[in-house]
Amino acid sequence: MITKLHPYPKYKETGVEWLDKVPESWDVLPNRTLFYEIKDSNHPEEPLLSVTISRGIVQQSDLLSNSSKKDSSNEDKTKYKLVVPGDIAYNKMRAWQGSIGISKFRGIVSPAYIIQRPRKTLNADYFHYLFRTPSFAKEAERWSYGITSDQWSLRSEHFRMIYSSLPSIQEQNLIVKFVKYTTNKIQKFINTKQKLIKLLEEQKQAIIHQAVTGAIDVQTGKPYPKYSNFEVGYLKAIPSNWKLSKIKFVCSIHNGADHKHIETTHGYPVLGSGGQFSYASSFLYNKVSVLFGRKGTIDKPLYIEEPFWTVDTMFYTKIHKNVLPKYLFFIAKIIPYDYYSTKTALPSMTQTILGNHKMPLPPIRIQENIVDYIESKLITINSTFEHTKREIELLKEYKTRLISDVVTGKIDVREIAKTLPDDVAIEEILDEVEESNEEIIDDDSVFEENESK
């Protein structure tokens, strides 16, 4: 990491709350003097782009290969706006969430997006970093308006009125050089930690799979003496003293319900397929249950022992006496959800398909041994997992803070930047980062064409 970072020798007041003080030599100008809006349409043959919160502007083909985003390739795109490399584009409904950035691609975006092109010689990368800082997001929120928060919109005329900091072009170049180099170094650390997270997940899955399918006897660590062979999807054989059952024979599966009439600020947890998101004044069920996703995130089952409420995107179960709840949860962790999920834009699961999933069912005594074995094995793995997740969070926080401090002039990186590798070396580092398998989080799942009217 870069050390010995110091502030500039002198600062001046800007009168702009989100910028506060800036280095004495910097200008502070309204965006209307720096950018002009582009509304170039009728280029339906160009590739589709999207503005994301996590990455800025990306090619929509990347999003389609990394998420369940709707394929809009067959839609009428004559009103879509052309973006060229160096343009700043933002989703006006989500600019206050960070959905803004510079384009490295030529392509088209939804009519709801605003395209701003630098008015004079500027390093657009500098503004890419500036406009993605938390402080600018708050300023964008201040200038956005709408009936409710999910309808707030940063219109072009209001973007033009926001004041931005403007170092000299030479200093912009040095700042960009420093930010690219250091943040790509940080991202390498993050990518390494994320690979460890993936390996830990795979290790957990392997331990669970071996135990609940009877691949090993958890008391001896070796295979069972005798197996019954058959062909049932992911199961080829189970120990001869185990039964082959179905989920519907060990529990009953129930739909969640609307929670709005009992929603409150505290009380019983309200859970959907993405986890808890609210509280309820009443509960739907008050016994131990395994929860299965019905829509959306269907491959993340939950185990819950307290009273709860589930919504329509989540099934809950009433568990029979022939299975231990925690054993059923571990079975739920190895279900091949990709195979079962219906082939729609939003992954979904039906009660019938879930209930008919075949599962190994050993005697209760063996279930107890299996649960004890898995939980003991996962203690160290879970501890490492949580520690690594926290390290990733801290690295991301450091990266965000560092960028913000540099582009707003809180620290002076000019001399350090001069000692860093040239642009070619920096681009090589960037390429390594882009080749990682970091998940892309799309913030543009619904186009807002009506906003362009």
MOZI-V477467 format. One record per pair of residues at least 24 apart in sequence whose ideal C-beta (glycine too) atoms are under 10 Angstrom apart, sorted by the first residue. I is the first residue (numbers start at 1). GAP is how many residues later the second one is. D is the distance in whole Angstrom. If there is no record, write none. Layout:
[[I;GAP;D] [I;GAP;D]]
//
This chain:
[[1;181;8] [1;184;7] [1;185;8] [1;188;9] [1;394;10] [1;397;8] [1;401;9] [2;176;8] [2;179;9] [2;180;5] [2;183;8] [2;184;10] [2;400;8] [2;404;10] [2;409;10] [2;411;8] [2;414;6] [2;415;10] [2;418;9] [3;413;10] [4;411;10] [4;412;8] [5;173;10] [5;397;9] [5;400;8] [5;401;9] [5;405;9] [5;406;4] [5;407;8] [5;408;7] [5;411;8] [6;405;7] [6;406;6] [6;407;9] [6;409;10] [6;410;10] [7;398;9] [7;402;8] [7;403;6] [7;404;6] [7;405;6] [8;401;6] [8;402;9] [8;403;8] [8;404;5] [8;406;9] [9;403;8] [11;398;8] [11;399;9] [14;149;7] [14;151;8] [15;148;8] [16;123;8] [16;146;9] [16;147;5] [16;148;9] [16;149;8] [17;118;9] [17;121;9] [17;122;8] [17;125;9] [17;146;10] [18;115;9] [18;116;10] [18;117;5] [18;118;6] [18;119;9] [18;120;6] [18;121;4] [18;122;9] [18;124;8] [18;144;8] [18;145;8] [18;146;9] [18;147;10] [18;390;9] [19;111;10] [19;116;8] [19;117;9] [19;120;9] [19;144;7] [19;145;8] [19;146;6] [19;389;6] [19;390;8] [20;115;9] [20;388;8] [20;389;10] [20;390;9] [21;387;9] [21;388;8] [21;389;9] [22;143;5] [22;144;9] [22;145;9] [22;386;7] [22;387;5] [22;388;9] [23;142;9] [23;144;7] [23;148;9] [23;385;10] [23;386;4] [23;387;9] [23;389;7] [23;391;10] [24;385;10] [25;142;7] [25;143;7] [25;146;8] [25;384;9] [26;139;5] [26;140;6] [26;141;5] [26;142;8] [26;145;8] [26;382;9] [26;383;6] [27;136;10] [27;137;9] [27;138;8] [27;139;4] [27;140;8] [27;141;9] [28;135;5] [28;136;7] [28;137;6] [28;138;7] [29;134;7] [29;135;7] [29;136;9] [29;137;5] [30;129;10] [30;130;7] [30;131;6] [30;132;7] [30;133;5] [30;134;8] [31;57;9] [31;85;7] [31;88;9] [31;96;9] [31;100;9] [31;125;10] [31;127;10] [31;128;6] [31;129;5] [31;130;7] [31;131;5] [31;132;7] [31;133;6] [32;84;10] [32;87;8] [32;124;10] [32;125;9] [32;127;9] [32;128;4] [32;129;7] [32;130;9] [32;131;10] [33;86;7] [33;87;9] [33;127;9] [33;130;10] [33;131;9] [33;133;9] [34;54;10] [34;82;8] [34;83;10] [34;84;7] [34;85;6] [34;86;8] [34;88;7] [34;93;8] [34;126;9] [34;129;10] [34;130;6] [34;132;7] [35;52;9] [35;53;7] [35;79;10] [35;80;9] [35;81;4] [35;82;6] [35;83;6] [35;84;6] [35;85;10] [35;87;9] [35;89;9] [35;92;8] [35;121;10] [35;124;8] [35;125;8] [35;129;9] [36;79;10] [36;80;7] [36;81;6] [36;82;9] [36;83;5] [36;120;10] [36;124;9] [37;44;10] [37;77;7] [37;78;7] [37;79;6] [37;80;8] [37;119;5] [37;120;9] [37;122;8] [37;123;8] [38;43;7] [38;44;7] [38;45;8] [38;46;8] [38;49;7] [38;50;10] [38;51;9] [38;76;9] [38;77;4] [38;78;7] [38;79;5] [39;40;10] [39;42;6] [39;43;9] [39;72;9] [39;75;9] [39;76;7] [39;117;9] [39;413;9] [40;40;10] [40;41;6] [40;42;4] [40;43;9] [40;44;9] [40;47;10] [40;68;9] [40;75;8] [40;77;10] [41;36;9] [41;37;7] [41;38;5] [41;39;6] [41;40;6] [41;41;7] [41;67;8] [41;70;7] [41;411;10] [42;35;9] [42;36;5] [42;37;8] [42;38;9] [42;39;10] [42;40;9] [42;66;10] [43;34;8] [43;35;8] [43;37;7] [43;38;8] [43;39;5] [43;40;10] [43;63;9] [43;64;9] [43;65;6] [44;31;9] [44;32;8] [44;33;4] [44;34;5] [44;35;9] [44;36;7] [44;64;7] [45;32;9] [45;63;9] [46;31;8] [46;34;8] [46;35;10] [46;36;6] [46;37;9] [46;38;10] [46;59;9] [46;60;7] [46;61;5] [46;62;5] [46;63;10] [47;26;10] [47;58;7] [47;59;8] [47;60;4] [47;61;7] [48;24;7] [48;25;7] [48;27;9] [48;29;8] [48;32;8] [48;59;6] [48;60;6] [48;61;8] [48;62;9] [49;31;9] [49;32;10] [49;33;10] [49;34;6] [49;40;8] [49;54;7] [49;55;10] [49;56;6] [49;57;9] [49;58;4] [49;59;7] [49;60;5] [49;61;9] [49;64;9] [49;395;9] [50;39;10] [50;41;9] [50;49;9] [50;57;9] [50;59;7] [50;60;8] [50;63;9] [50;390;9] [50;392;6] [50;393;8] [50;394;5] [50;395;9] [50;397;10] [51;32;9] [51;37;10] [51;38;6] [51;39;6] [51;40;5] [51;41;10] [51;43;8] [51;44;9] [51;47;10] [51;48;5] [51;49;7] [51;50;6] [51;52;9] [51;58;7] [51;59;9] [51;61;10] [51;62;6] [51;63;10] [51;391;10] [51;392;7] [51;393;6] [52;39;9] [52;42;10] [52;46;9] [52;47;7] [52;48;10] [52;49;8] [52;388;6] [52;389;6] [52;390;6] [52;391;5] [52;392;7] [53;38;9] [53;41;7] [53;44;6] [53;45;5] [53;46;5] [53;47;9] [53;48;9] [53;79;9] [53;84;10] [53;388;6] [53;389;8] [53;390;4] [53;391;9] [54;44;8] [54;45;10] [54;384;8] [54;385;8] [54;386;6] [54;387;4] [54;388;8] [54;389;8] [55;46;8] [55;379;9] [55;383;9] [55;385;6] [55;386;8] [55;387;9] [55;388;10] [56;32;10] [56;33;9] [56;34;10] [56;42;9] [56;43;9] [56;44;7] [56;45;3] [56;46;7] [56;47;8] [56;48;9] [56;72;7] [56;73;10] [56;75;10] [56;76;7] [57;26;7] [57;28;10] [57;30;9] [57;31;9] [57;32;6] [57;33;9] [57;42;10] [57;43;9] [57;44;5] [57;45;7] [57;46;4] [57;47;7] [57;48;7] [57;50;9] [57;52;8] [57;56;10] [57;71;9] [58;43;9] [58;45;9] [58;46;9] [58;47;8] [58;49;10] [58;382;6] [58;384;8] [58;386;10] [59;45;10] [59;46;6] [59;48;7] [60;47;8] [60;48;10] [60;49;9] [60;382;9] [60;384;8] [61;46;10] [62;372;10] [62;378;6] [62;380;9] [63;377;6] [63;378;9] [63;379;5] [63;381;8] [63;382;9] [64;378;9] [65;375;9] [66;371;9] [66;372;9] [66;373;6] [66;374;5] [66;375;9] [66;376;8] [67;278;10] [67;372;8] [67;373;7] [67;374;8] [67;375;5] [67;378;8] [68;228;9] [68;273;10] [68;276;8] [68;277;6] [68;278;6] [68;279;6] [68;374;9] [68;377;8] [69;276;8] [69;371;9] [69;373;5] [69;375;8] [69;376;6] [69;377;10] [70;275;5] [70;276;9] [70;374;10] [70;375;7] [70;376;8] [70;377;9] [71;274;8] [72;38;9] [72;375;7] [75;35;10] [75;372;8] [75;374;9] [76;373;10] [77;31;6] [77;32;10] [77;33;9] [77;34;9] [78;30;10] [78;33;10] [79;29;9] [79;31;9] [79;32;5] [79;370;7] [79;373;7] [80;27;9] [80;28;4] [80;29;6] [80;30;6] [80;31;6] [80;32;10] [80;33;9] [80;367;9] [80;369;9] [80;372;10] [81;26;10] [81;27;6] [81;28;6] [81;29;8] [81;30;6] [81;31;9] [81;32;6] [81;33;9] [81;34;5] [81;371;9] [82;24;8] [82;25;8] [82;26;6] [82;27;8] [82;33;8] [83;24;6] [83;25;7] [83;26;6] [83;30;8] [83;32;6] [83;34;9] [84;31;9] [84;33;8] [85;39;9] [86;31;7] [86;32;7] [86;36;9] [86;37;9] [86;38;5] [86;39;9] [86;42;10] [87;28;5] [87;29;7] [87;30;5] [87;31;8] [87;37;8] [88;26;9] [88;27;7] [88;28;4] [88;29;7] [88;30;8] [88;34;10] [88;36;6] [88;39;6] [88;40;7] [88;42;10] [88;43;7] [88;71;9] [89;24;5] [89;25;7] [89;26;5] [89;27;7] [89;28;10] [90;24;5] [90;25;9] [90;26;8] [90;41;8] [90;42;10] [90;50;8] [90;64;7] [90;66;10] [90;69;8] [91;62;9] [91;63;9] [91;352;7] [91;353;6] [91;356;10] [91;357;8] [91;360;9] [92;48;9] [92;52;8] [92;60;9] [92;61;5] [92;62;5] [92;63;7] [92;64;8] [92;66;9] [92;67;8] [92;356;8] [92;359;7] [92;360;9] [93;51;9] [93;53;8] [93;57;8] [93;58;7] [93;59;7] [93;60;6] [93;61;8] [93;350;9] [93;351;9] [93;353;9] [93;355;5] [93;358;7] [94;43;10] [94;46;9] [94;50;9] [94;56;10] [94;58;9] [94;59;9] [94;60;9] [94;349;6] [94;350;8] [94;354;9] [95;36;8] [95;41;9] [95;42;8] [95;44;10] [95;45;4] [95;46;8] [95;48;9] [95;49;7] [95;57;9] [95;58;8] [95;59;4] [95;60;10] [95;63;10] [95;64;8] [96;40;9] [96;41;6] [96;42;8] [96;43;9] [96;44;4] [96;45;4] [96;46;8] [96;47;8] [96;48;5] [96;53;9] [96;56;6] [96;57;9] [96;58;7] [97;40;7] [97;43;9] [97;44;8] [97;55;9] [97;346;7] [98;33;9] [98;34;6] [98;35;9] [98;36;8] [98;38;9] [98;39;5] [98;42;9] [98;345;8] [99;33;9] [99;38;9] [99;41;10] [99;55;10] [99;343;10] [99;344;5] [99;345;7] [100;27;9] [100;28;8] [100;30;10] [100;31;5] [100;32;6] [100;36;8] [100;37;9] [100;40;8] [100;54;9] [100;59;10] [101;24;10] [101;26;9] [101;27;5] [101;28;9] [101;30;7] [101;31;6] [102;24;9] [102;25;7] [102;26;4] [102;27;9] [102;29;9] [102;30;9] [103;25;9] [104;24;10] [109;335;9] [109;338;9] [110;334;7] [110;336;10] [110;337;4] [110;338;7] [110;339;7] [110;341;9] [110;342;8] [111;336;8] [111;337;8] [111;338;5] [111;339;9] [111;340;8] [111;341;4] [111;342;9] [112;41;9] [112;332;9] [112;334;10] [112;335;6] [112;336;4] [112;337;6] [112;338;8] [112;339;4] [112;340;5] [112;341;10] [113;331;9] [113;334;9] [113;335;9] [113;338;9] [113;339;9] [114;39;10] [114;40;8] [114;41;8] [114;42;5] [114;45;7] [114;337;10] [114;338;10] [115;41;9] [116;40;8] [116;43;7] [116;44;9] [120;49;9] [121;48;6] [121;51;10] [122;44;8] [122;47;7] [122;50;7] [123;44;9] [123;46;6] [123;47;10] [123;48;9] [123;49;4] [123;50;6] [123;51;10] [123;52;8] [123;53;5] [123;54;10] [124;48;9] [124;52;9] [125;47;8] [125;48;9] [125;50;9] [125;51;4] [125;52;9] [125;54;8] [125;55;8] [125;282;10] [126;38;10] [126;39;9] [126;40;9] [126;41;8] [126;43;9] [126;45;9] [126;46;4] [126;47;8] [126;48;10] [126;49;6] [126;50;5] [126;53;8] [126;280;10] [126;281;7] [127;37;7] [127;38;10] [127;39;9] [127;45;9] [127;49;10] [127;280;9] [128;48;9] [128;51;9] [128;279;9] [129;46;8] [129;47;7] [129;50;6] [129;51;9] [129;54;9] [129;274;5] [129;275;8] [129;277;8] [129;278;5] [129;279;10] [130;34;6] [130;35;7] [130;36;10] [130;42;10] [130;45;9] [130;273;9] [130;274;9] [130;276;10] [130;277;5] [130;278;7] [131;28;10] [131;31;9] [131;33;8] [131;276;9] [132;268;9] [132;271;8] [132;272;9] [132;275;9] [133;267;8] [133;268;9] [133;270;7] [133;271;4] [133;272;9] [133;273;10] [133;274;7] [133;275;7] [134;266;7] [134;267;9] [134;269;10] [134;270;6] [135;269;6] [135;272;10] [135;273;7] [136;26;8] [136;28;8] [136;268;9] [136;271;9] [136;272;9] [139;24;9] [139;25;9] [146;305;10] [151;297;10] [151;300;9] [153;295;9] [153;298;6] [155;296;9] [164;243;10] [164;244;10] [165;242;8] [165;243;6] [165;244;6] [167;240;9] [167;242;7] [167;247;9] [170;244;9] [171;238;9] [171;241;10] [171;242;9] [171;243;6] [171;246;9] [172;235;9] [173;244;8] [173;250;9] [174;232;10] [174;238;10] [174;239;7] [174;240;5] [174;241;9] [174;242;9] [174;243;4] [174;244;7] [174;246;9] [175;228;10] [175;231;6] [175;232;6] [175;234;9] [175;237;10] [175;238;6] [175;239;8] [175;242;7] [176;230;9] [176;231;9] [176;241;9] [176;247;9] [176;250;9] [177;236;9] [177;237;10] [177;239;10] [177;240;5] [177;241;9] [177;243;6] [177;244;9] [177;245;9] [177;246;7] [177;249;7] [178;224;9] [178;225;10] [178;228;6] [178;229;10] [178;233;10] [178;235;4] [178;236;8] [178;238;6] [178;239;4] [178;240;9] [178;241;10] [178;242;7] [178;248;10] [179;220;10] [179;223;8] [179;224;6] [179;227;6] [179;228;7] [179;234;8] [179;238;9] [179;247;10] [180;237;10] [180;240;9] [180;243;8] [180;246;5] [180;247;8] [180;249;8] [180;250;6] [181;232;10] [181;235;9] [181;236;8] [181;239;5] [181;240;7] [181;242;10] [181;244;8] [181;245;5] [181;248;7] [181;249;9] [182;217;8] [182;220;7] [182;221;9] [182;224;8] [182;231;8] [182;234;9] [182;235;10] [182;238;8] [183;215;10] [183;216;6] [183;217;9] [183;219;7] [183;220;6] [183;223;10] [183;246;10] [183;247;9] [183;250;9] [184;215;10] [184;242;7] [184;243;9] [184;244;9] [184;245;4] [184;246;5] [184;247;9] [184;248;8] [184;249;5] [184;250;9] [185;214;10] [185;244;7] [185;248;9] [186;209;6] [186;210;8] [186;212;7] [186;213;5] [186;214;10] [186;216;8] [186;217;10] [186;247;10] [187;208;9] [187;209;9] [187;212;7] [187;242;9] [187;243;9] [187;245;9] [187;246;5] [187;247;9] [187;249;8] [187;251;8] [188;241;8] [188;244;7] [188;245;7] [188;248;9] [189;202;8] [189;203;9] [189;206;6] [189;209;10] [189;210;9] [190;201;9] [190;202;6] [190;203;10] [190;205;5] [190;206;7] [190;209;8] [190;243;9] [190;246;9] [190;248;8] [191;201;10] [191;241;8] [191;242;7] [191;244;9] [191;245;4] [191;246;8] [191;247;7] [192;196;10] [192;199;10] [192;200;10] [192;203;10] [192;244;9] [193;194;10] [193;195;5] [193;196;8] [193;197;10] [193;198;6] [193;199;5] [193;200;10] [193;202;7] [194;194;9] [194;195;10] [194;198;7] [194;242;8] [194;243;8] [194;244;6] [194;245;9] [195;193;10] [195;241;8] [195;242;8] [195;243;10] [196;188;8] [196;189;9] [196;192;5] [196;193;10] [196;195;9] [196;196;9] [197;187;9] [197;188;7] [197;191;6] [197;192;7] [197;194;10] [197;195;7] [198;239;8] [199;182;10] [199;189;10] [200;178;10] [200;181;6] [200;182;8] [200;184;6] [200;185;5] [200;186;10] [200;188;7] [200;189;10] [201;180;9] [201;184;8] [203;174;9] [203;175;9] [203;178;6] [203;181;10] [203;182;10] [204;129;8] [204;170;9] [204;173;8] [204;174;6] [204;177;6] [204;178;8] [204;181;8] [205;128;7] [205;129;7] [206;128;10] [207;123;10] [207;166;8] [207;167;6] [207;170;5] [207;171;7] [207;174;8] [208;121;10] [208;122;5] [208;123;9] [208;124;10] [208;125;5] [208;126;6] [208;162;9] [208;165;10] [208;166;6] [208;169;9] [208;170;8] [209;25;8] [209;121;9] [209;124;8] [209;125;5] [210;124;10] [210;160;10] [210;163;10] [210;164;9] [210;167;10] [211;116;9] [211;119;7] [211;123;10] [211;158;9] [211;159;5] [211;160;9] [211;162;6] [211;163;5] [211;166;8] [212;26;10] [212;115;7] [212;116;10] [212;117;10] [212;118;5] [212;119;6] [212;120;10] [212;121;8] [212;122;7] [212;147;8] [212;148;7] [212;149;10] [212;150;9] [212;155;9] [212;158;6] [212;159;9] [212;162;8] [213;24;9] [213;25;7] [213;26;9] [213;29;9] [213;118;9] [213;121;7] [213;146;9] [213;147;6] [214;24;5] [214;25;4] [214;26;9] [214;27;9] [214;28;6] [214;146;6] [214;148;7] [214;152;9] [214;156;9] [215;24;9] [216;154;10] [216;157;9] [217;149;9] [217;152;9] [217;153;10] [217;156;10] [218;148;8] [218;151;5] [218;152;6] [218;153;9] [218;154;8] [218;155;4] [218;156;8] [218;158;10] [218;159;9] [219;147;9] [219;150;6] [219;151;10] [219;153;10] [219;154;8] [221;152;9] [224;138;10] [224;142;10] [230;128;9] [232;125;10] [232;126;5] [232;127;9] [232;128;10] [233;102;10] [233;103;7] [233;106;7] [233;107;10] [233;124;9] [233;125;7] [234;100;7] [234;101;9] [234;102;6] [234;105;9] [234;123;10] [234;124;9] [235;99;10] [235;123;7] [235;124;8] [235;125;7] [237;123;10] [238;121;10] [238;122;5] [238;123;9] [238;124;8] [239;121;8] [239;123;7] [239;127;8] [241;121;7] [241;122;7] [241;125;8] [242;118;5] [242;119;6] [242;120;4] [242;121;8] [242;124;8] [242;125;10] [243;79;9] [243;116;9] [243;117;8] [243;118;5] [243;119;8] [243;120;9] [244;114;6] [244;115;8] [244;116;7] [244;117;7] [245;77;8] [245;78;8] [245;86;10] [245;112;10] [245;113;7] [245;114;6] [245;115;8] [245;116;4] [246;108;10] [246;109;7] [246;110;6] [246;111;7] [246;112;6] [246;113;7] [246;115;9] [247;43;9] [247;45;9] [247;70;8] [247;76;9] [247;81;8] [247;84;8] [247;85;8] [247;88;9] [247;104;10] [247;106;10] [247;107;6] [247;108;5] [247;109;7] [247;110;5] [247;111;8] [247;112;6] [248;69;10] [248;72;10] [248;103;8] [248;104;9] [248;106;8] [248;107;3] [248;108;7] [248;109;8] [249;71;8] [249;73;8] [249;74;9] [249;106;9] [249;107;10] [249;110;9] [249;112;8] [250;40;10] [250;67;9] [250;69;7] [250;70;5] [250;71;9] [250;72;6] [250;73;4] [250;74;10] [250;75;10] [250;77;9] [250;78;6] [250;81;9] [250;105;10] [250;109;7] [250;111;7] [251;38;8] [251;39;7] [251;41;10] [251;64;10] [251;65;10] [251;66;4] [251;67;6] [251;68;5] [251;69;6] [251;71;9] [251;72;7] [251;74;9] [251;77;6] [251;104;9] [252;64;10] [252;65;7] [252;66;5] [252;67;8] [252;68;8] [252;99;10] [252;103;9] [253;37;10] [253;39;7] [253;41;10] [253;62;5] [253;63;8] [253;64;6] [253;65;8] [253;96;10] [253;97;10] [253;98;5] [253;99;9] [253;101;6] [253;102;6] [254;30;8] [254;31;8] [254;35;9] [254;56;8] [254;60;10] [254;61;6] [254;62;5] [254;63;7] [254;64;7] [254;97;9] [255;29;10] [255;39;7] [255;55;8] [255;56;9] [255;57;7] [255;58;10] [255;59;9] [255;60;7] [255;61;8] [255;96;8] [256;28;7] [256;29;10] [256;35;9] [256;38;8] [256;52;10] [256;53;7] [256;54;3] [256;55;5] [256;56;5] [256;57;7] [256;58;5] [256;59;7] [256;60;7] [257;27;6] [257;52;7] [257;53;8] [257;54;7] [257;55;7] [258;51;10] [258;53;7] [258;54;7] [259;25;9] [259;50;5] [259;51;9] [259;52;6] [259;53;9] [260;51;9] [262;47;7] [263;46;9] [267;40;9] [267;42;9] [268;38;8] [268;39;5] [268;40;6] [268;41;6] [269;33;10] [269;35;8] [269;37;7] [269;38;8] [269;39;5] [269;40;7] [269;41;9] [270;38;8] [270;39;5] [270;40;8] [270;41;7] [270;44;10] [271;31;7] [271;33;7] [271;37;6] [271;38;7] [271;39;5] [271;40;7] [271;42;9] [271;43;6] [271;45;8] [272;24;7] [272;25;8] [272;38;7] [272;39;5] [272;40;8] [272;41;5] [272;42;5] [273;24;4] [273;25;6] [273;26;9] [273;27;7] [273;28;10] [273;29;9] [273;37;9] [273;38;9] [273;39;10] [273;40;4] [273;41;5] [273;42;9] [273;74;9] [273;75;9] [273;76;9] [274;26;8] [274;39;8] [274;40;9] [275;25;8] [275;27;7] [275;39;9] [276;26;9] [276;28;9] [276;32;9] [276;33;10] [277;34;9] [278;31;9] [278;33;9] [279;30;9] [280;27;9] [280;28;8] [280;29;4] [280;30;10] [280;31;10] [281;28;9] [282;25;9] [282;27;7] [283;24;4] [283;25;6] [283;26;6] [283;27;10] [284;24;7] [284;25;5] [284;26;6] [284;27;9] [284;32;7] [285;24;8] [285;25;8] [285;31;6] [285;32;9] [285;33;7] [287;29;10] [287;30;10] [287;31;7] [287;32;8] [287;38;9] [288;29;9] [288;30;10] [288;31;7] [288;36;10] [288;37;4] [288;38;9] [288;40;10] [288;41;9] [289;26;9] [289;27;5] [289;28;5] [289;29;7] [289;30;7] [289;36;7] [289;39;9] [289;40;9] [290;25;9] [290;26;8] [290;27;5] [290;29;7] [290;33;10] [290;35;6] [290;36;9] [290;37;10] [290;38;5] [290;39;5] [290;40;9] [290;41;9] [290;42;6] [290;43;10] [291;24;7] [291;25;5] [291;26;7] [291;38;9] [291;41;9] [292;24;8] [292;25;7] [292;40;6] [292;43;8] [292;45;9] [292;57;7] [292;59;9] [292;62;6] [292;65;10] [293;39;10] [293;44;8] [293;48;9] [293;54;8] [293;55;9] [293;56;7] [293;61;10] [294;53;10] [294;54;6] [294;55;6] [294;56;8] [294;57;8] [294;60;9] [295;46;10] [295;47;10] [295;49;9] [295;51;6] [295;52;7] [295;53;5] [295;54;8] [296;50;6] [296;51;7] [296;52;8] [297;40;10] [297;49;10] [297;50;8] [298;37;9] [298;39;5] [298;40;9] [298;42;8] [298;43;6] [298;44;10] [298;48;9] [298;49;5] [298;50;7] [298;51;5] [298;56;9] [299;33;9] [299;34;9] [299;36;8] [299;37;9] [299;38;4] [299;39;8] [299;41;10] [299;42;8] [299;48;8] [299;50;9] [300;32;10] [300;33;9] [300;37;9] [301;27;9] [301;28;6] [301;29;9] [301;30;9] [301;31;4] [301;32;6] [301;34;8] [301;36;9] [302;27;8] [302;30;9] [303;25;9] [303;26;4] [303;27;9] [303;29;8] [303;30;10] [304;25;9] [313;33;9] [313;35;9] [315;34;8] [315;35;10] [315;36;7] [315;39;7] [315;40;10] [317;37;9] [317;38;10] [321;43;9] [322;39;7] [322;41;9] [322;42;7] [322;45;9] [323;36;9] [323;38;7] [323;39;10] [323;41;8] [323;44;7] [324;40;7] [324;43;5] [324;44;7] [324;46;9] [324;47;6] [325;46;9] [326;41;8] [326;42;9] [326;44;9] [326;45;5] [326;46;10] [326;48;8] [326;49;8] [327;32;10] [327;33;10] [327;34;9] [327;35;8] [327;37;9] [327;39;9] [327;40;4] [327;41;8] [327;43;6] [327;44;6] [327;47;9] [328;31;8] [328;33;10] [328;39;9] [329;42;9] [329;45;10] [330;37;9] [330;40;7] [330;41;7] [330;44;6] [330;45;9] [330;48;10] [331;26;9] [331;28;5] [331;29;8] [331;30;9] [331;36;10] [332;25;9] [332;27;9] [333;41;9] [334;25;9] [335;24;8] [345;100;9] [346;99;10]]
//
